[in-house]
Each structure stands twice: as structure tokens, then as C-alpha cells.
């Protein structure tokens, strides 16, 4: 097996996108996964929160209501966690998890998502994410603006 | 049906779960049963390990044998947790994924119906269960997952 690297990441992702659903439901088809869970416990009992909205008051208000918490005070370090996602991803084998850029330590090896592959991923999951928007009560444009 | 309800955060991995779990541990003390973090004194009732065991067994989950071997301990643990704390909370981002092996990023993504769905369908007949799913846009989820597992 090739060592983890930008080249290996792009090769694997390209192969994955050729046929992301070889035997049925794709792992990343969030809408289908939500539908399956709704079928198991009932639609009104399945709740969703998006990482991209974690820095908003609404995210924590929703969480507080679900978990029965009186005050929806957001935790610290949310901004740092999201910044890692936007700048690149440190390969775990090379970077200790505890120093995963949360303390401003520059990772030695990272991967990034090339624009062309990003658009191919979005295209692959466009139909699924359109369904997801409906399940979340959002417009597709709204969900798309979050990167979906 | 028991009077309390189970609140279950099932994942996905790499969707801010650690931040959410730390928030739960701080704000839901006494009801948050894990994913346990080092240094936290959390009640357990065997619920967390029973759930993990039930969804990580080989795929024999549709059989009567699976039901007897795996569902009964989970149901017993849920009943006990509800009896003691009312509405227990469990968060484990690994419940929703089937099997992921390090070194097999992308092809490792299983396309089977996850055992969790079958498990919840049975448990929901006996308990009120609220399920929280945390998501992330695929263009950032995929590289994040690769970085974690490659």
C-alpha cells in the first residue's frame, strides 16, 4: 500500500468517485442514511446538526433543546477546529492527534482538496444533498452555500 | 414503554463530535454516559459498551441469534439507565459506521445497511429514542476521513 500523501489521496478519491456506490447505498449519501434512521425510529425522532453551522447560536440552541440543557453556551475552540478543515488536513500518522493544529502548530504534512476534485465530489452528491436539504427544511442553495 | 427516553448521538465521525461530546460532558453531567473521556467520572450502566458491541459484530444482525445475543443486553442497559437518570445520553460517532480499517481509505467505506439501523428499529418498539446525526459537507468530510484513517 502506498504511503499516505497528497498523491495517494487524490488517486483514491478519483477511484472512489468513478463508482461511489458499487453495492448499494454510498456511505456519504447523507440523505439516504437519514432516511434509513427515520424509518427505524420515526421521522420526528431523528435530528441533524451540521458542522458548518457549529459556530452559530442556532446550532447550540438546537442541541440544548434536544438534550434538555437550560443554557446554550457554545464551547471554546470551535473556530480553531473549523480552521483546520479549511486549510488542509494533517495526516494522522505523522502528526500527534493532540497537536492536530489546535494550538497553532504548523503540521508537517497535510493534504488539500484540489478545486477540480471538490467540484466532482459536489457533483456526485448533488442529488443526495438536494434531498438532504428537503429533509433539513432548508433550500438547496442554502445547503450548497455551506459547501454541500 | 419506559417513562424516560434515550438520546443517542450516532455520528458521523469527523463532524465536530469531540467538541459536542465535551459540551455534553460539561452540560449534561449525570445523564451523559459517554463516549467517555479520560478524567471524567461518568456513570455507565454498561450501556455504552453494549451498544458498541451490538453494532460491531459480524453481519449476522438480522438473525434471531443476533437478536438474543446483542439486543437483550442493550435493552437491559437502556432500561436501567432510564430508571436511574431519566433520559440518558450516549454519544459515539462510531455507532453509525460499519467497519473502517486504517490503511483502506475510501474503498473502506462500506455500502451495507449498518447494523445500527436494525438495532434501533427493534429498540424503538420498547423505548422512546431520539437520534442525533451530525453531518459535514462531503468535500471536507472525505479528506478529513482520509487524514484520520490513511
Contacts between the chains, C-beta under 8 A, distances in Angstrom:
chain1	res1	chain2	res2	distance
A	1	B	103	5.8
A	4	B	146	7.5
A	4	B	147	7.8
A	4	B	150	3.8
A	8	B	150	7.0
A	9	B	105	7.8
A	9	B	143	6.5
A	9	B	146	5.2
A	9	B	150	7.1
A	12	B	105	5.7
A	12	B	106	4.4
A	12	B	107	7.4
A	12	B	146	7.0
A	13	B	106	6.3
A	13	B	142	6.2
A	13	B	143	7.9
A	13	B	146	7.5
A	15	B	106	7.0
A	15	B	107	7.6
A	16	B	106	4.1
A	16	B	107	7.1
A	16	B	109	7.5
A	16	B	142	7.9
A	21	B	111	6.3
A	22	B	111	6.5
A	23	B	111	4.4
A	23	B	112	7.4
A	24	B	111	4.6
A	24	B	112	7.2
A	24	B	113	7.9
A	25	B	111	5.6
A	25	B	113	7.1
A	26	B	109	7.4
A	26	B	111	6.4
A	27	B	97	7.6
A	27	B	109	3.7
A	27	B	110	6.5
A	27	B	111	6.6
A	28	B	109	7.1
A	28	B	138	4.9
A	28	B	141	6.7
A	28	B	142	7.0
A	30	B	135	5.2
A	30	B	138	7.9
A	33	B	96	7.2
A	33	B	133	7.3
A	34	B	133	6.3
A	36	B	113	6.8
A	36	B	114	7.9
A	36	B	117	4.9
A	37	B	10	7.6
A	37	B	116	7.9
A	37	B	117	6.3
A	37	B	120	6.9
A	37	B	131	5.5
A	37	B	133	6.6
A	39	B	117	7.5
A	39	B	121	7.4
A	40	B	117	4.9
A	40	B	118	7.6
A	40	B	120	4.1
A	40	B	121	4.1
A	40	B	124	6.2
A	41	B	120	5.3
A	41	B	121	7.5
A	41	B	124	4.5
A	41	B	129	5.0
A	41	B	130	7.9
A	41	B	131	5.6
A	42	B	124	7.0
A	45	B	124	7.6
A	45	B	128	7.5
A	45	B	129	6.2
A	45	B	130	5.3
A	45	B	131	6.1
A	46	B	131	4.9
A	46	B	133	6.6
A	47	B	130	6.7
A	47	B	131	6.9
A	47	B	132	4.9
A	47	B	133	7.1
A	48	B	132	7.5
A	48	B	133	5.1
A	48	B	134	7.4
A	48	B	135	6.1
A	49	B	20	7.8
A	49	B	132	6.7
A	49	B	133	7.7
A	49	B	134	5.0
A	49	B	135	7.4
A	50	B	134	7.5
A	50	B	135	5.4
A	50	B	136	7.1
A	51	B	15	4.8
A	51	B	16	4.5
A	51	B	134	6.6
A	51	B	135	6.9
A	51	B	136	4.2
A	51	B	137	7.9
A	52	B	136	7.1
A	52	B	137	6.4
A	54	B	16	5.1
A	54	B	19	6.9
A	60	B	23	7.8
A	63	B	20	7.1
A	63	B	23	7.3
A	63	B	132	7.9
A	64	B	27	7.7
A	66	B	7	6.7
A	66	B	130	6.5
A	66	B	132	6.2
A	67	B	7	6.1
A	67	B	24	6.7
A	67	B	27	7.3
A	67	B	28	5.6
A	67	B	89	6.1
A	68	B	28	7.6
A	68	B	31	7.9
A	68	B	87	6.5
A	69	B	27	4.7
A	69	B	28	6.4
A	71	B	27	7.8
A	73	B	27	7.8
A	74	B	23	7.8
A	75	B	19	5.7
A	75	B	22	5.9
A	75	B	23	4.6
A	75	B	26	7.4
A	77	B	19	6.9
A	78	B	16	7.8
A	78	B	19	6.2
A	81	B	16	6.5
A	81	B	19	6.0
A	85	B	140	5.0
A	85	B	144	6.4
A	86	B	140	7.7
A	89	B	143	4.9
A	89	B	144	5.5
A	89	B	146	7.2
A	89	B	147	3.7
A	90	B	147	6.2
A	91	B	147	5.4
A	91	B	150	6.6
A	92	B	147	5.8
A	92	B	148	5.4
A	92	B	149	7.7
A	92	B	150	7.6
A	93	B	150	7.4
A	110	B	147	7.9
A	111	B	143	5.6
A	111	B	146	6.7
A	111	B	147	6.1
A	112	B	143	7.5
A	113	B	139	5.8
A	113	B	140	7.1
A	113	B	142	7.6
A	113	B	143	5.1
A	118	B	139	4.6
A	121	B	138	5.2
A	121	B	139	4.7
A	121	B	142	6.4
A	122	B	138	7.3
A	122	B	139	6.0
A	124	B	138	7.7
A	125	B	138	5.0
A	129	B	138	7.9
A	132	B	135	7.8
A	146	B	137	6.1
A	147	B	137	3.6
A	147	B	139	5.9
A	147	B	140	6.3
A	148	B	137	4.5
A	148	B	138	7.1
